[in-house]
Structures are given as C-alpha cells and as structure tokens.
Amino acid sequence: MSGKTVKLKGWQPQQPPPLDEAADMRQIVVETVFALHQESRLPLRLFACDLQQIYTRAQSKVRKLRDRELWRWKYRGKRTWDRRANEAASKRHGAKIVAVSSGLYRPNPSLWYMKEK
C-alpha cells in the first residue's frame, strides 16, 4: 500500500509567501517572542514559548495592524507562521530567537551575554 496522498483534480501546492511578506512575518515572530519573554518575568534561561503561543499573539498583532491598514498581506495559516519561526531562529535570518527544543523558542541569549574567548 502506497503512502501517497490522494489529491483532487486541480490541487496545487501552497506556495511560500513573497520574500518581503516572509520578512514581515519573521519580524512579528521575533517581536512576539521578545514580548512573551518580557511578560513572563522569567530569567532568560528558564523561559520558552511554544509555536501556539507565538501564532496566537502574532494573529492578534496582525489583526490590529490590518485594522489600521498597516498589514497588506493575506491571511496565512499556522503552519506558515511556524515556518517563519523556524526561519527567525536560523543564522541565515539573524537568529534573534533560538530553538530551545522542538517547537519551543526564546530570545537568543547571545544578544545579551558576551561570548567568552
């Protein structure tokens, strides 16, 4: 038995967002993780937020931006936002946040602590 998914005629794969939209989404993800950390009042080493927390807060922020006509992008689902969180934690995009474990993130400690030589 094949594990191949059966697709309806006309099915199209979801395309990634344009580069500028993805950058805007990553920025909201980073701001969200930083805000959740600040609100938690936990030391950085003890803090972690999950993808659901990030998505919920990001959607709230996007709604407010859309109401003020400052967000021009279409609605994106949770998995698209999850991917932007993964990207925001990559060196390629500056790694302002880091993955603590699968699906858990915190602000990048290297932004606060000096690296010892």
C-alpha positions in Angstrom: 0.0 0.0 0.0 1.4 3.4 -1.0 1.5 6.2 1.5 0.9 8.7 -1.3 -1.8 11.3 -0.6 -4.8 11.3 -2.9 -5.4 14.8 -4.2 -8.4 16.3 -6.0 -8.1 17.3 -9.6 -6.8 20.9 -9.8 -4.9 20.5 -6.5 -2.0 23.0 -6.2 0.7 23.0 -3.5 0.8 26.1 -1.3 3.5 28.5 -2.4 5.7 30.2 0.2 4.9 33.9 0.8 6.8 36.5 -1.2 10.2 37.4 0.4 9.0 40.8 1.8 5.9 39.2 3.4 8.0 36.4 4.9 10.4 39.1 6.3 7.4 41.0 7.8 6.2 37.7 9.3 9.6 36.9 10.8 9.8 40.4 12.4 6.4 39.8 14.1 7.5 36.4 15.3 10.7 37.9 16.8 8.7 40.8 18.5 6.2 38.2 19.8 8.9 36.0 21.4 10.5 39.0 23.0 7.2 40.3 24.3 6.2 37.0 25.7 9.6 36.8 27.5 9.2 40.3 29.0 5.7 39.5 30.2 6.8 36.2 31.8 9.3 37.9 34.1 11.3 34.7 34.0 15.1 34.7 33.6 16.0 34.1 30.0 17.5 30.6 30.8 14.1 29.5 32.2 11.9 31.0 29.5 10.5 29.2 26.5 7.3 29.8 24.4 5.7 27.4 22.1 4.5 27.7 18.5 0.9 28.0 19.5 1.7 31.0 21.8 3.6 32.6 19.0 0.8 32.1 16.5 -1.9 33.3 18.8 -0.1 36.5 19.6 1.1 37.1 16.0 -2.5 36.8 14.8 -3.7 39.3 17.4 -1.0 41.7 16.2 -1.8 41.2 12.5 -5.5 41.9 13.2 -4.6 45.2 14.9 -2.2 46.1 12.0 -4.9 45.2 9.4 -7.5 47.3 11.2 -5.1 50.3 10.9 -4.4 49.3 7.3 -0.7 48.6 8.1 -0.8 45.0 7.1 -1.4 44.4 3.4 -0.8 40.7 3.3 -3.4 38.0 3.1 -4.3 35.6 5.9 -1.8 32.8 6.5 -2.3 29.6 8.4 -0.5 28.4 11.5 2.0 26.2 9.6 3.2 29.2 7.6 3.8 31.1 10.8 5.5 28.0 12.3 7.9 28.0 9.3 8.6 31.7 9.8 9.5 31.0 13.5 12.0 28.3 12.3 13.5 30.8 9.8 13.7 33.5 12.5 15.8 31.1 14.6 18.2 30.4 11.7 21.6 32.1 11.2 20.5 33.0 7.7 17.9 35.4 9.1 20.0 36.7 12.0 18.9 34.2 14.7 17.3 36.8 17.0 15.5 33.9 18.6 16.7 30.3 19.2 15.0 27.0 19.4 15.2 25.5 22.9 13.6 22.2 21.9 11.2 21.1 19.1 8.6 23.9 18.8 10.0 26.0 21.8 11.7 29.3 21.4 13.4 32.1 23.4 15.3 35.2 22.6 18.8 34.5 21.5 21.0 34.7 24.7 24.0 35.9 22.6 22.2 39.2 22.2 22.6 39.8 25.9 25.6 37.9 27.0 29.2 38.4 25.9 30.9 35.4 24.5 34.0 34.3 26.4 37.1 33.8 24.4 
